[in-house]
Amino acid sequence: MERKQFELGDIVRMKKQHPCGSYLWQVVRMGADIKIKCQGCKRLVMLPRMEFERRLVKVEKDQH
């Protein structure tokens, strides 16, 4: 299976909806863990890279 390509600053769609109602998140930190910011309520969440890639549906918008 091909790994999904994403970069710092990208807006991504996740499988599960955040309690605030948003599916969209912005990638704000990359490394072994990925930190993402909800585009609805601006909450920050940090996930292990493998879990993030499993939950990622697609990259909605590139920042570059």
HELIX and SHEET records of a PDB file:
HELIX    1   1 ARG A   49  ARG A   55  1                                   7    
SHEET    1   A 5 LEU A  44  PRO A  48  0                                        
SHEET    2   A 5 ASP A  33  CYS A  38 -1                                        
SHEET    3   A 5 LEU A  24  ARG A  29 -1                                        
SHEET    4   A 5 ILE A  11  MET A  14 -1                                        
SHEET    5   A 5 LEU A  56  LYS A  61 -1                                        
END                                                                             
